Amino acid sequence: MRIYAVAGKFLAFQLVADALDYRSTPSCQVLVYPLSKLEAGLLERLAALMAALQMDFGAADFKMSPTTGRLCFLEINSGPMFAALDAVSSNSVSDAIIDFLDAA
């Protein structure tokens, strides 16, 4: 799971792959994931982390635990790549960045 945050707006993507590094396998599926399906409080905790790190833009990566089904935090990136995920979401990441820059 990768969750982008752009000035408080969140966009989630499910990465379905056999490998932990989804980029290493051509069979990876990238799916837009509804925010409403995320664990309660997750986005608030992510927003708090980003505020503490003074990040307006970033992406957090999670892996689902095979035993509990809960998302386990892996890392947060301040300069994440997003072209492949943007392509499956009608440019939602790019649009959020443009909206943020227009408001600045």
Wavefront OBJ file of the C-alpha trace (Angstrom):
o trace
v 0.000 0.000 0.000
v 1.281 3.454 -0.843
v -0.454 6.534 0.505
v 0.421 9.921 -0.957
v -0.188 13.089 0.998
v -0.251 16.489 -0.661
v -0.938 19.347 1.756
v -3.404 17.268 3.761
v -5.039 15.522 0.785
v -4.544 11.758 0.711
v -4.505 9.291 -2.189
v -4.108 5.560 -1.597
v -2.945 2.825 -3.941
v -2.843 -0.920 -3.417
v 0.151 -2.624 -4.999
v -0.518 -6.309 -5.568
v 2.739 -8.187 -6.150
v 4.552 -11.311 -5.071
v 7.667 -9.263 -4.278
v 8.088 -6.728 -1.472
v 9.592 -4.314 -4.019
v 6.731 -4.018 -6.490
v 9.062 -2.475 -9.077
v 10.988 -5.744 -9.365
v 8.108 -7.674 -10.913
v 6.256 -6.910 -14.150
v 3.153 -8.658 -12.827
v 2.432 -5.990 -10.205
v -1.121 -4.650 -10.240
v -1.653 -1.027 -9.176
v -5.153 -0.275 -7.915
v -6.692 2.933 -6.606
v -7.685 2.170 -3.005
v -10.670 3.905 -1.377
v -9.667 5.983 1.640
v -12.829 4.813 3.395
v -11.420 1.266 3.517
v -8.281 2.278 5.423
v -7.970 1.503 9.124
v -9.642 4.142 11.295
v -7.167 6.796 12.415
v -4.449 5.846 9.929
v -4.665 9.061 7.918
v -4.701 11.182 11.075
v -1.547 9.444 12.327
v 0.098 9.874 8.921
v -0.847 13.572 8.896
v 0.684 13.982 12.363
v 3.918 12.281 11.255
v 4.140 14.495 8.184
v 3.502 17.609 10.273
v 6.278 16.588 12.694
v 8.611 16.093 9.725
v 7.432 19.391 8.151
v 6.420 17.625 4.941
v 3.787 19.088 2.585
v 4.291 16.248 0.105
v 5.286 12.645 0.527
v 4.301 9.019 0.279
v 4.175 6.404 2.988
v 4.642 2.738 2.164
v 2.944 -0.056 4.084
v 2.858 -3.845 3.856
v -0.127 -5.865 4.967
v 0.577 -8.356 7.735
v -0.358 -11.871 6.567
v -1.386 -12.824 10.112
v -3.378 -9.785 11.283
v -4.343 -8.112 8.003
v -3.222 -4.762 9.441
v -0.959 -2.395 7.552
v 2.621 -2.254 8.823
v 4.521 0.993 8.239
v 7.678 0.590 6.121
v 8.875 4.106 5.268
v 7.961 7.609 4.221
v 9.541 9.366 1.236
v 9.807 13.122 0.763
v 10.396 12.803 -2.984
v 8.428 9.756 -4.076
v 8.016 8.699 -7.671
v 4.415 8.647 -8.782
v 4.159 8.390 -12.581
v 2.976 4.756 -12.645
v 0.392 5.359 -9.926
v -0.710 8.623 -11.493
v -1.365 6.777 -14.760
v -3.950 4.447 -13.182
v -5.736 7.248 -11.340
v -6.421 9.812 -14.073
v -3.470 11.904 -12.867
v -4.838 12.313 -9.333
v -1.403 12.785 -7.764
v -0.354 15.378 -10.339
v -3.688 17.178 -9.947
v -3.270 17.332 -6.155
v 0.232 18.769 -6.562
v -1.015 21.355 -9.076
v -3.889 22.326 -6.753
v -1.421 22.791 -3.885
v 0.940 24.891 -5.990
v -1.950 27.014 -7.345
v -3.058 27.763 -3.782
v 0.454 28.719 -2.649
l 1 2 3 4 5 6 7 8 9 10 11 12 13 14 15 16 17 18 19 20 21 22 23 24 25 26 27 28 29 30 31 32 33 34 35 36 37 38 39 40 41 42 43 44 45 46 47 48 49 50 51 52 53 54 55 56 57 58 59 60 61 62 63 64 65 66 67 68 69 70 71 72 73 74 75 76 77 78 79 80 81 82 83 84 85 86 87 88 89 90 91 92 93 94 95 96 97 98 99 100 101 102 103 104
